[in-house]
Amino acid sequence: MFIRDRLQHKQPVFSFEFFPPRTEKGERNLLRSIERLAPLSPDFVSVTYGAGGSTRARTLEIVARIKREFGIEAMAHLTCVGATRDELAGVIDELGESGVQNILALRGDPPKGEDTFEATEGGFRYADELVAFVRERGEFSIGAACYPEVHPEAATAEADLAHLKRKVDAGADFLVSQLFFDNSAFEQFVAASRDLGINVPILAGIMPVTNVSQVERFTKMCGATIPEELAARLAEAGEDPQEVFWQGVSYAANQCGSLLRRSSDGALSAGRPPSAALAAGIHFYTLNKSPATRAIFEILQLGRAGVFG
């Protein structure tokens, strides 16, 4: 199944992101998490790709295994880091031969220990080049990343949007946002994207807070901000891990409901189509754990309010 087709016929969609574990124990934990999340019937799951292709083999293996053993549509991440055109061609062809039809095409972060991205000789420098290359290699549904609060390396928000437009023009079918906690920032980003002619579906990237220091590290890396309301909740939770968990789940559930719920007149804001929610779906950054995502689903199902139908 092509994700672009699912988005054409069903919105909102729900998806989960996992990363390839480095140990056998980690792989068992990952498979257990997927097994627990499978009953939620996600529209697809994605598997990340380590810096420099460090988890390339595991990514390919896990993506194929998810499709084969769990019957869930899977999307493989693919980056420009540490790979030539020929090496990327081999990976793309291998994915196609394994029955994987969906690829998230990314530039990728600099390898560990390096501050800036350097293109590999014979490789690609920008994600739009990789998007175009995947499009040429075969019949895939291609996703690309977007940054509601601007990519940390972008000179300006306008420059960031211009680069995003190049990715869509190169063949990206849909966009998956970096994690964010401020819905107003996402709404402004979507409006600016539409004004620029970026009209593909945009999935909102949501990461429920379950570990404060971990989330602070992620937000610093990707340029996301922690709103005062969430910061106050986490400060009140203190060192109590269970309270942090439920504060994170509650906040994320409210985020999702707001992003997906239609207002009483059917439109979220001026200029938005009456039939469209702000986000085409939710992409959960699970960190290979299931409890928080499952709890959010249960809250959304209880509230419903147009979210699941």
DOBARO-439875 format. One line per 4 residues: their letters; for each residue x, y, z of C-alpha. Coordinates in steps of 0.5 Angstrom, whole numbers, m for minus. Example, Ala and Ser with C-alpha at 12.3 -4.5 7.8 and 13.67 -1.06 7.14 Angstrom:
2
AS) 25/m9/16; 27/m2/14
***
This chain:
309
MFIR) 0/0/0; 3/7/m2; 2/12/4; 0/17/m1
DRLQ) m6/13/m3; m8/12/4; m8/19/5; m12/21/m1
HKQP) m18/16/2; m17/17/9; m15/22/14; m13/23/19
VFSF) m8/17/19; m4/15/25; 3/12/25; 9/10/30
EFFP) 16/11/29; 21/7/31; 29/6/31; 33/0/30
PRTE) 36/m3/36; 43/m4/37; 43/m11/41; 38/m17/41
KGER) 35/m15/48; 33/m8/45; 30/m12/39; 26/m16/43
NLLR) 24/m10/47; 22/m7/40; 18/m13/37; 14/m13/44
SIER) 12/m6/43; 10/m7/36; 6/m13/38; 3/m8/43
LAPL) 1/m3/39; m1/m7/33; m8/m8/36; m9/0/35
SPDF) m9/m1/27; m4/4/25; m4/6/18; 4/5/18
VSVT) 10/5/22; 17/8/20; 24/6/22; 29/11/22
YGAG) 36/10/19; 43/11/23; 48/17/22; 52/15/17
GSTR) 48/9/15; 50/5/22; 44/2/22; 42/1/15
ARTL) 42/m7/15; 38/m7/21; 33/m2/18; 32/m6/12
EIVA) 31/m12/16; 26/m9/21; 22/m6/16; 21/m12/12
RIKR) 20/m16/18; 14/m11/20; 11/m12/14; 11/m20/14
EFGI) 10/m21/21; 5/m16/23; 2/m14/17; 3/m7/18
EAMA) 5/m2/12; 12/0/14; 16/6/11; 24/6/11
HLTC) 28/12/13; 33/14/8; 39/19/9; 44/22/5
VGAT) 49/21/10; 56/17/9; 53/14/2; 54/15/m5
RDEL) 49/15/m11; 51/8/m12; 50/6/m5; 43/9/m4
AGVI) 41/6/m11; 43/m1/m8; 39/1/m2; 33/3/m6
DELG) 33/m3/m10; 33/m8/m4; 27/m4/m1; 23/m5/m7
ESGV) 25/m12/m8; 23/m13/m1; 16/m10/m2; 17/m4/2
QNIL) 13/1/m2; 14/8/2; 21/12/4; 22/18/8
ALRG) 28/21/4; 32/26/9; 39/29/8; 40/26/15
DPPK) 44/29/21; 52/30/21; 55/24/24; 57/23/32
GEDT) 62/28/33; 61/33/27; 58/39/28; 56/40/20
FEAT) 54/36/15; 59/34/9; 56/31/3; 60/24/1
EGGF) 64/25/m5; 59/22/m10; 53/23/m6; 48/28/m5
RYAD) 48/35/m1; 40/36/0; 34/32/1; 31/35/m5
ELVA) 36/31/m9; 35/25/m5; 27/25/m6; 28/26/m14
FVRE) 33/20/m14; 28/16/m11; 23/18/m15; 27/16/m21
RGEF) 29/9/m18; 22/6/m18; 15/7/m16; 15/9/m9
SIGA) 11/13/m4; 16/19/m2; 15/23/5; 20/28/7
ACYP) 21/32/13; 19/39/15; 20/43/21; 14/47/24
EVHP) 19/52/28; 25/52/23; 31/48/22; 36/49/26
EAAT) 41/50/20; 36/55/16; 38/62/16; 31/64/16
AEAD) 24/61/16; 23/64/9; 29/60/7; 27/54/10
LAHL) 20/54/7; 23/55/0; 28/49/1; 21/45/3
KRKV) 18/47/m3; 24/44/m7; 23/37/m4; 15/37/m5
DAGA) 17/40/m13; 22/34/m13; 17/29/m12; 15/28/m4
DFLV) 8/26/m3; 7/28/4; 11/31/10; 12/29/17
SQLF) 14/34/22; 19/34/27; 17/34/34; 13/40/37
FDNS) 9/42/43; 6/49/41; 0/48/36; 0/55/35
AFEQ) 7/54/31; 5/48/27; m2/52/25; 3/58/23
FVAA) 7/53/19; 2/50/16; m1/57/13; 5/59/11
SRDL) 7/53/7; 0/53/4; 1/60/2; 7/58/m2
GINV) 4/53/m6; 6/47/m1; m1/43/m2; 1/36/0
PILA) m1/33/7; 2/34/13; 3/30/19; 4/33/26
GIMP) 10/29/29; 8/28/37; 13/26/42; 9/25/49
VTNV) 14/27/55; 16/21/59; 23/23/61; 24/31/62
SQVE) 32/31/61; 31/26/54; 26/31/51; 30/37/53
RFTK) 36/34/49; 31/33/43; 28/39/43; 35/43/43
MCGA) 37/38/37; 31/40/33; 30/47/35; 23/46/38
TIPE) 21/50/44; 17/47/51; 11/52/52; 10/55/59
ELAA) 4/51/60; 8/44/59; 14/47/63; 10/48/69
RLAE) 7/42/69; 13/38/69; 16/42/74; 10/41/78
AGED) 11/33/77; 18/34/80; 22/27/80; 16/23/80
PQEV) 17/19/74; 9/16/74; 7/24/75; 11/26/69
FWQG) 9/20/65; 1/22/66; 3/30/65; 6/28/58
VSYA) 1/24/56; m5/29/58; m1/34/54; 0/30/48
ANQC) m7/28/48; m10/35/48; m5/37/43; m7/31/38
GSLL) m15/33/40; m14/40/38; m10/38/31; m15/34/29
RRSS) m22/36/32; m26/40/27; m29/46/30; m37/47/31
DGAL) m37/50/24; m33/45/21; m27/50/20; m21/50/24
SAGR) m19/57/22; m20/63/17; m18/60/10; m18/53/12
PPSA) m22/48/8; m29/46/12; m27/39/11; m20/39/13
ALAA) m17/39/20; m10/42/21; m6/36/21; m7/30/16
GIHF) m5/25/22; m1/24/27; 6/21/27; 8/19/34
YTLN) 15/19/36; 15/12/40; 22/12/43; 21/4/42
KSPA) 16/4/48; 8/3/47; 5/5/54; 5/13/53
TRAI) 2/12/45; m3/7/48; m5/11/53; m6/17/48
FEIL) m10/13/44; m15/11/49; m16/18/51; m17/20/44
QLGR) m22/15/43; m26/17/49; m26/24/47; m28/22/40
AGVF) m30/29/38; m29/28/31; m22/25/31; m23/18/29
G) m29/19/25
***
